Amino acid sequence: MSTDTSTVTFVVRWESDSEGVSYDMPSMVCTVEVPNGPGRDMQEAAYPLVAQRIVDSYPNGPSGAEAPIEPSWIFEDDPMCMVEAIFKGTPELLGEWAHSETI
């Protein structure tokens, strides 16, 4: 890790259209490098990076819809995903739980 960046790790779960959080779809563990800067909020700066990583991993969403999804759909307005946890740094994963994957 560079002193010019900080590492942030999100645990994110897909939202279901009708039921809220869907436990049938995987949790995603996503670690990103966020540029440091004066007055910069690491967590807020990480959201667009994580959204882009999700779109890169699931270009048509979790169910493979015909149309591609947009990064702005992940956390904004009527979000497609819910953040379960945010960690500063890269936590050491000792074990995985059902339906989880690292993206």
C-alpha positions as CSV (number, residue, x, y, z in Angstrom):
1,M,0.0,0.0,0.0
2,S,1.3,3.4,-0.9
3,T,1.2,6.4,1.5
4,D,-0.8,8.1,-1.3
5,T,-3.6,5.6,-0.9
6,S,-5.6,3.9,1.9
7,T,-7.1,0.5,1.7
8,V,-10.8,0.0,2.4
9,T,-12.7,-3.3,2.3
10,F,-16.5,-3.5,1.8
11,V,-18.8,-6.5,2.4
12,V,-21.8,-6.0,0.1
13,R,-25.0,-8.0,-0.5
14,W,-27.3,-7.8,-3.5
15,E,-30.8,-6.5,-2.8
16,S,-33.7,-8.5,-4.1
17,D,-36.4,-6.6,-6.1
18,S,-39.3,-7.5,-3.9
19,E,-37.9,-8.9,-0.6
20,G,-35.1,-6.5,0.4
21,V,-31.8,-8.4,1.0
22,S,-31.5,-11.6,-0.9
23,Y,-29.7,-14.4,1.0
24,D,-29.8,-16.5,-2.2
25,M,-27.3,-14.2,-3.9
26,P,-23.6,-14.0,-2.8
27,S,-22.1,-11.5,-0.4
28,M,-19.2,-9.8,-2.1
29,V,-15.9,-8.9,-0.4
30,C,-14.3,-6.0,-2.2
31,T,-11.0,-4.3,-1.3
32,V,-10.1,-1.0,-3.1
33,E,-7.3,1.5,-2.8
34,V,-8.6,5.1,-2.2
35,P,-6.4,8.1,-2.9
36,N,-5.5,10.1,0.2
37,G,-6.0,13.9,0.3
38,P,-6.7,16.7,2.7
39,G,-10.2,16.4,4.2
40,R,-10.9,13.3,2.1
41,D,-13.4,10.9,3.5
42,M,-12.0,7.4,2.8
43,Q,-15.3,5.7,3.1
44,E,-17.2,8.0,0.7
45,A,-14.3,8.0,-1.8
46,A,-14.5,4.1,-1.8
47,Y,-18.2,3.9,-2.8
48,P,-17.7,4.7,-6.6
49,L,-14.7,2.4,-6.8
50,V,-16.6,-0.5,-5.2
51,A,-19.6,0.1,-7.4
52,Q,-17.4,0.0,-10.5
53,R,-15.8,-3.3,-9.3
54,I,-19.3,-4.8,-8.8
55,V,-20.3,-3.7,-12.3
56,D,-17.1,-5.1,-13.7
57,S,-17.7,-8.5,-12.0
58,Y,-21.5,-8.6,-12.8
59,P,-22.0,-6.4,-15.9
60,N,-25.6,-7.5,-16.2
61,G,-26.4,-7.8,-12.5
62,P,-26.7,-10.9,-10.4
63,S,-29.4,-12.5,-12.5
64,G,-27.7,-11.8,-15.9
65,A,-30.3,-9.4,-17.3
66,E,-30.2,-8.5,-21.0
67,A,-29.2,-4.8,-20.4
68,P,-26.0,-3.9,-18.6
69,I,-26.2,-2.3,-15.2
70,E,-24.6,1.1,-14.3
71,P,-22.3,1.9,-11.4
72,S,-24.7,4.6,-10.1
73,W,-27.4,1.9,-9.6
74,I,-25.3,0.0,-7.0
75,F,-25.6,2.4,-4.0
76,E,-27.6,5.4,-5.1
77,D,-31.3,6.2,-5.2
78,D,-33.0,2.7,-5.2
79,P,-29.8,0.8,-4.6
80,M,-29.1,-2.7,-6.0
81,C,-26.8,-3.5,-3.1
82,M,-26.6,-3.1,0.7
83,V,-23.3,-2.6,2.6
84,E,-23.0,-5.1,5.4
85,A,-19.6,-4.0,6.7
86,I,-16.8,-1.6,5.9
87,F,-13.2,-2.2,7.1
88,K,-10.2,0.1,7.1
89,G,-7.4,-1.9,5.6
90,T,-7.5,-5.5,4.4
91,P,-8.9,-7.8,7.0
92,E,-7.4,-11.3,7.2
93,L,-10.2,-13.6,6.0
94,L,-10.0,-16.7,8.2
95,G,-13.0,-18.5,6.6
96,E,-15.7,-17.9,4.2
97,W,-19.5,-18.1,4.8
98,A,-22.1,-19.5,2.5
99,H,-22.6,-17.6,-0.8
100,S,-19.6,-15.3,-0.4
101,E,-17.0,-14.4,-3.0
102,T,-14.1,-12.0,-3.3
103,I,-14.4,-9.6,-6.2
